Amino acid sequence: MRLEPYDIRRPFERGVVILSFDAEQIWGYLDLLSEVQFRKRYPGAVESHRRLLEIIAEAGVSATWFLVGAMALSGSDGPADLRMAGLPMAWRAKIPAGTEGTKPLLYGRSFVDQLRKIRPCQEIGLHGGLTHFIWTNPLATRENVEWELAEGIAALQQAGVRPLSFSFGREQEVYHTLLPAHGIRCYRGRTVSRAFQLGRTFCGALARLFDELRRATPPPVWPEEMLPGLWNIPSSLFLYPIRPCRTSVVRLQSRLDRFSLGIAAAARHRGIFHFCLHPENLVESPHGFSMFEDMLEKLILSRDRGDVEVLTMSEVAARMERGRGSKPLDSGRNTPIGPQTRVGAGGEECHSSHAKSRATHLVIRKRR
């Protein structure tokens, strides 16, 4: 179902860029890789999250960080943890007990606290739920999917954040009606290009490779109201992997070129360029963070020229609601749930820290 009671393009006087990051660490690979395999493929994955946050803050840019809910925990009892009791045993059995000190690839409460307090404000959304249980898993039922969602939200709430935005694990969309019932106002829909619509198939992999080789322009997107008060803001582009086996075929420059083309297309059509990645993607290559800083430099220059503005997911959804005269969403960034939180509640407040002088001074401090 798609609800569009008014011109969805009208709220954008210029192009918009959204940066969204799926912060999942090994939660996203519990059914794919052992811890040893994960560390070999993504050396420094834990540190990559903090480094990415530092770079974003220095650039004066706000992003949407989609966190697996359990990352906000200080630890768990693994399969015996009552917070996971509603999930299939075959899935729970993969989750080791531990704490942030003993299992830092799983639990990261200190990072969530850092994310909450950083300036400029960052939006914290939910990725997948409590444990990154894939909602289309053959074992999934509506009941355990709702458990996964509710417990993921509860984990973030215990860390001082009430999420308004959501991203599905591996872009596997289902059970949309559960989202607004649990306070979610927007979600990141599946990447719109045909290459991604083909999914994790051989044809899809070939199509994504071809798009990189020909430097295809990522399509601008616009929000779609899928259910009353629930906005789909799909992805324009996910970062193509940068492991040596990929960069030997497709050089890193293609990622930067496509990022620049996405910004230009959003500015030209007054649409949204929604760029996504996993923080650990950036440690697949020793040049990953330098590449991302080059991307930010392009973004900052375009923003400071007035070609585009940088918004978070929930800020876009709030703008859509305001555009049709509805009651605005609660917050443009991570919504505080109590006086103990130190994160600004409003998008406007956060934007005040986007001083051009700071960003331009950065432009950008290279770490090569």
C-alpha positions as CSV (number, residue, x, y, z in Angstrom):
1,M,0.0,0.0,0.0
2,R,1.3,3.4,-0.9
3,L,-0.1,6.7,0.4
4,E,0.8,10.0,-1.2
5,P,-1.8,12.6,-0.5
6,Y,0.3,15.5,-1.8
7,D,3.3,16.3,-3.9
8,I,6.1,14.4,-2.2
9,R,8.8,16.5,-3.9
10,R,7.6,19.8,-2.7
11,P,9.3,19.8,0.7
12,F,12.8,19.8,-0.9
13,E,14.0,23.2,-2.1
14,R,17.4,21.7,-2.8
15,G,18.9,18.3,-2.9
16,V,19.2,16.2,0.3
17,V,21.9,13.8,1.3
18,I,21.3,11.1,4.0
19,L,24.2,9.1,5.4
20,S,23.0,5.9,7.1
21,F,25.3,3.3,8.8
22,D,24.3,-0.2,9.8
23,A,26.2,-0.7,13.0
24,E,26.0,-4.5,13.6
25,Q,29.6,-5.8,14.1
26,I,29.4,-9.6,14.3
27,W,25.7,-9.6,15.0
28,G,25.2,-9.4,11.2
29,Y,27.3,-12.5,10.6
30,L,26.4,-14.9,13.4
31,D,24.9,-17.3,10.8
32,L,27.8,-16.7,8.3
33,L,31.1,-16.4,10.0
34,S,32.9,-17.5,13.2
35,E,34.6,-14.9,15.3
36,V,38.0,-15.8,13.9
37,Q,36.7,-15.5,10.4
38,F,35.1,-12.2,11.2
39,R,38.2,-10.7,12.7
40,K,40.3,-11.8,9.8
41,R,37.9,-10.2,7.3
42,Y,37.3,-7.1,9.3
43,P,40.4,-6.3,11.4
44,G,39.7,-3.5,13.8
45,A,35.9,-3.7,13.4
46,V,35.2,-2.4,16.9
47,E,37.6,0.6,16.4
48,S,36.1,1.3,13.0
49,H,32.8,2.5,14.6
50,R,34.6,5.0,16.9
51,R,36.8,6.2,14.1
52,L,33.9,6.7,11.8
53,L,32.1,8.7,14.5
54,E,35.1,10.9,15.1
55,I,35.5,11.6,11.4
56,I,31.8,12.5,11.0
57,A,31.9,14.8,14.1
58,E,34.9,16.6,12.8
59,A,33.2,17.2,9.5
60,G,30.2,18.7,11.3
61,V,27.9,16.2,9.7
62,S,25.0,14.3,11.3
63,A,24.2,10.7,10.1
64,T,21.7,8.1,11.0
65,W,23.2,5.2,12.8
66,F,21.2,2.0,12.8
67,L,22.2,-0.1,15.7
68,V,21.5,-3.8,16.5
69,G,19.7,-3.4,19.8
70,A,22.0,-5.8,21.7
71,M,25.0,-3.6,20.9
72,A,23.5,-1.2,23.5
73,L,23.7,-3.9,26.2
74,S,26.6,-4.1,28.6
75,G,26.4,-7.9,28.2
76,S,24.0,-10.9,28.2
77,D,23.6,-14.5,29.3
78,G,23.5,-15.7,25.7
79,P,20.9,-18.4,25.0
80,A,19.7,-18.2,28.6
81,D,19.1,-14.5,28.5
82,L,15.4,-13.8,29.2
83,R,15.5,-10.9,26.7
84,M,16.0,-13.4,24.0
85,A,13.5,-16.0,25.2
86,G,11.0,-15.3,22.4
87,L,13.4,-16.1,19.6
88,P,13.9,-19.6,18.1
89,M,16.3,-21.7,20.1
90,A,18.3,-22.5,16.9
91,W,19.0,-18.8,16.6
92,R,19.6,-18.1,20.3
93,A,22.1,-21.0,20.4
94,K,24.5,-18.9,18.2
95,I,24.7,-16.0,20.7
96,P,27.5,-16.3,23.3
97,A,27.2,-15.0,26.8
98,G,29.6,-12.3,27.8
99,T,30.1,-8.6,28.5
100,E,31.6,-5.7,26.6
101,G,34.9,-6.5,28.1
102,T,34.9,-10.2,27.1
103,K,32.8,-10.0,23.9
104,P,33.4,-6.5,22.4
105,L,32.2,-7.6,18.9
106,L,28.8,-8.2,20.4
107,Y,28.2,-5.7,23.2
108,G,29.1,-2.0,23.0
109,R,27.2,0.1,25.6
110,S,30.2,2.6,25.9
111,F,30.0,3.3,22.1
112,V,26.3,4.0,22.3
113,D,26.9,6.4,25.2
114,Q,29.6,8.1,23.1
115,L,27.2,8.2,20.1
116,R,24.5,9.8,22.2
117,K,26.7,12.6,23.5
118,I,28.7,13.6,20.4
119,R,28.2,16.9,18.7
120,P,26.8,17.5,16.1
121,C,24.0,15.2,17.2
122,Q,23.6,11.8,15.5
123,E,20.4,10.0,15.0
124,I,20.2,6.5,16.5
125,G,17.8,4.1,14.9
126,L,17.3,0.4,15.2
127,H,18.8,-2.2,12.8
128,G,16.9,-5.5,12.6
129,G,15.9,-5.7,16.2
130,L,17.7,-7.1,19.3
131,T,19.9,-9.7,17.6
132,H,19.8,-9.1,13.9
133,F,17.5,-12.1,13.5
134,I,16.5,-12.0,9.8
135,W,12.7,-11.5,9.6
136,T,12.4,-13.8,6.5
137,N,14.3,-16.6,8.2
138,P,12.4,-19.9,7.7
139,L,12.1,-20.1,11.5
140,A,10.5,-16.7,11.8
141,T,6.9,-16.2,12.9
142,R,5.1,-12.9,13.4
143,E,5.3,-13.5,17.2
144,N,9.1,-13.9,17.4
145,V,9.7,-11.1,14.9
146,E,7.6,-8.8,17.1
147,W,9.6,-10.0,20.2
148,E,12.9,-9.2,18.3
149,L,11.6,-5.8,17.5
150,A,10.2,-4.9,20.9
151,E,13.3,-6.1,22.7
152,G,15.6,-4.2,20.4
153,I,13.7,-1.0,21.1
154,A,13.8,-1.8,24.8
155,A,17.6,-2.2,24.7
156,L,18.0,1.2,23.1
157,Q,15.6,2.8,25.5
158,Q,17.6,1.4,28.4
159,A,20.6,3.2,26.9
160,G,18.6,6.5,26.8
161,V,17.3,6.5,23.2
162,R,13.9,6.0,21.7
163,P,14.4,5.1,18.0
164,L,12.1,6.6,15.4
165,S,13.9,5.0,12.4
166,F,14.5,1.4,11.4
167,S,16.5,-0.6,8.8
168,F,15.8,-4.3,8.0
169,G,18.5,-6.9,8.3
170,R,19.9,-7.6,4.9
171,E,17.1,-5.5,3.4
172,Q,14.6,-8.3,4.0
173,E,11.4,-6.3,4.3
174,V,8.3,-7.9,5.9
175,Y,5.8,-7.2,8.7
176,H,5.8,-3.5,8.0
177,T,2.7,-3.0,10.2
178,L,4.7,-3.9,13.3
179,L,6.8,-0.7,12.9
180,P,4.3,2.1,13.6
181,A,2.8,-0.1,16.3
182,H,6.1,0.2,18.1
183,G,6.7,3.9,17.5
184,I,8.8,3.6,14.4
185,R,8.1,6.5,12.0
186,C,10.4,5.8,9.0
187,Y,12.5,2.9,7.6
188,R,15.1,2.6,5.0
189,G,13.7,0.7,2.1
190,R,15.5,-1.6,-0.2
191,T,18.1,0.0,-2.6
192,V,16.2,1.1,-5.6
193,S,18.6,0.1,-8.4
194,R,17.9,-3.0,-10.4
195,A,21.2,-4.5,-9.4
196,F,20.1,-4.5,-5.8
197,Q,16.5,-5.6,-6.6
198,L,18.0,-8.8,-8.0
199,G,19.2,-9.6,-4.5
200,R,22.0,-11.9,-3.4
201,T,22.0,-13.8,-6.7
202,F,24.7,-14.4,-9.3
203,C,22.8,-12.0,-11.7
204,G,22.6,-9.4,-8.9
205,A,26.3,-9.7,-8.2
206,L,27.1,-9.2,-11.9
207,A,24.8,-6.3,-12.2
208,R,26.4,-4.5,-9.2
209,L,29.9,-5.2,-10.6
210,F,28.8,-3.7,-13.9
211,D,27.3,-0.6,-12.2
212,E,30.7,0.0,-10.5
213,L,32.7,-0.5,-13.7
214,R,30.6,1.9,-15.7
215,R,30.3,4.4,-12.8
216,A,26.5,4.4,-12.9
217,T,24.8,7.4,-11.3
218,P,22.9,6.3,-8.1
219,P,19.2,7.3,-8.5
220,P,17.8,10.0,-6.3
221,V,14.9,8.8,-4.2
222,W,11.8,10.4,-2.5
223,P,9.9,9.3,0.6
224,E,6.9,7.1,0.2
225,E,4.2,6.9,2.9
226,M,3.7,3.1,3.0
227,L,1.3,3.1,6.0
228,P,-0.3,6.1,7.8
229,G,2.6,7.9,9.5
230,L,5.2,5.4,8.3
231,W,7.7,6.7,5.7
232,N,9.9,4.5,3.4
233,I,13.1,6.4,2.6
234,P,14.9,3.9,0.4
235,S,18.6,3.6,-0.2
236,S,20.2,5.0,-3.3
237,L,23.5,3.3,-3.0
238,F,25.4,0.9,-0.6
239,L,29.1,1.1,-0.5
240,Y,30.5,-1.6,-2.9
241,P,32.9,-3.9,-0.9
242,I,36.6,-2.7,-0.9
243,R,38.4,-6.0,-0.1
244,P,41.5,-6.5,-2.2
245,C,39.8,-9.1,-4.3
246,R,37.2,-6.4,-5.3
247,T,39.5,-3.4,-5.7
248,S,41.8,-5.4,-8.0
249,V,38.9,-5.4,-10.4
250,V,37.1,-2.2,-9.5
251,R,39.4,0.5,-8.2
252,L,38.5,2.6,-5.1
253,Q,38.0,5.6,-7.3
254,S,34.8,4.2,-8.6
255,R,33.2,4.5,-5.1
256,L,34.2,8.1,-4.9
257,D,33.0,8.9,-8.4
258,R,29.6,7.3,-7.8
259,F,29.2,9.1,-4.5
260,S,29.9,12.4,-6.3
261,L,27.4,11.5,-9.0
262,G,24.8,10.8,-6.4
263,I,25.2,14.2,-4.8
264,A,25.0,15.9,-8.2
265,A,21.9,13.9,-9.2
266,A,20.1,14.8,-5.9
267,A,21.0,18.5,-6.4
268,R,19.8,18.5,-10.0
269,H,16.4,16.8,-9.3
270,R,15.9,18.1,-5.7
271,G,15.7,14.6,-4.5
272,I,17.5,12.5,-1.9
273,F,20.9,10.8,-2.3
274,H,20.8,8.1,0.4
275,F,24.2,6.6,0.9
276,C,24.7,3.6,3.2
277,L,27.5,1.5,4.5
278,H,28.6,-0.8,7.4
279,P,31.4,0.8,9.5
280,E,33.4,-2.4,9.3
281,N,33.4,-2.1,5.5
282,L,35.9,0.7,5.9
283,V,38.6,-1.6,7.4
284,E,38.5,-4.1,4.5
285,S,41.1,-1.9,2.9
286,P,44.0,0.2,4.4
287,H,42.7,3.0,2.3
288,G,39.0,2.7,3.4
289,F,38.9,5.7,5.7
290,S,40.9,7.9,3.4
291,M,38.3,7.1,0.7
292,F,35.5,8.0,3.0
293,E,37.1,11.3,4.0
294,D,37.4,12.2,0.3
295,M,33.6,11.5,0.1
296,L,33.0,13.8,3.0
297,E,35.1,16.5,1.4
298,K,32.9,16.3,-1.7
299,L,29.8,16.5,0.5
300,I,30.9,19.4,2.6
301,L,31.8,21.5,-0.5
302,S,28.4,20.8,-2.1
303,R,26.6,21.6,1.2
304,D,28.5,24.8,1.7
305,R,27.7,25.9,-1.9
306,G,24.0,25.4,-1.0
307,D,23.5,22.6,-3.6
308,V,22.4,20.1,-1.0
309,E,21.6,19.8,2.7
310,V,22.4,16.9,5.0
311,L,19.5,15.4,6.9
312,T,18.9,12.3,9.0
313,M,16.2,9.8,8.3
314,S,13.8,11.1,10.9
315,E,14.4,14.7,9.9
316,V,13.2,13.8,6.4
317,A,10.1,12.1,7.8
318,A,9.4,15.0,10.0
319,R,9.6,17.4,7.1
320,M,7.2,15.2,5.1
321,E,4.7,15.4,8.0
322,R,5.1,19.1,8.3
323,G,4.7,19.5,4.6
324,R,1.1,18.2,4.7
325,G,0.2,20.0,8.0
326,S,0.4,16.9,10.2
327,K,1.7,16.9,13.8
328,P,5.5,16.7,13.5
329,L,7.5,13.8,14.7
330,D,8.9,13.9,18.1
331,S,12.5,14.7,17.1
332,G,14.9,15.1,14.3
333,R,17.7,13.1,15.9
334,N,17.9,10.5,18.7
335,T,14.9,11.2,20.8
336,P,15.7,11.4,24.5
337,I,13.4,9.5,26.8
338,G,14.4,11.1,30.0
339,P,16.2,14.0,31.6
340,Q,19.4,11.9,31.9
341,T,20.1,12.1,28.2
342,R,22.3,14.9,27.0
343,V,21.4,14.7,23.3
344,G,19.5,17.7,21.8
345,A,15.9,16.8,21.1
346,G,15.4,18.9,18.0
347,G,17.0,18.8,14.5
348,E,17.3,22.6,14.5
349,E,19.3,22.6,17.6
350,C,21.7,20.0,16.2
351,H,22.0,22.0,12.9
352,S,23.3,25.0,14.9
353,S,26.6,23.1,15.3
354,H,27.1,22.7,11.6
355,A,29.3,25.7,11.4
356,K,30.7,26.1,7.9
357,S,34.0,27.4,9.3
358,R,34.4,24.1,11.3
359,A,33.6,21.9,8.3
360,T,35.7,23.9,5.9
361,H,38.6,24.0,8.3
362,L,38.4,20.2,8.3
363,V,38.1,19.8,4.5
364,I,39.3,17.3,5.5
365,R,42.1,16.4,7.9
366,K,43.6,13.5,6.1
367,R,44.8,10.4,8.0
368,R,46.8,8.9,5.1
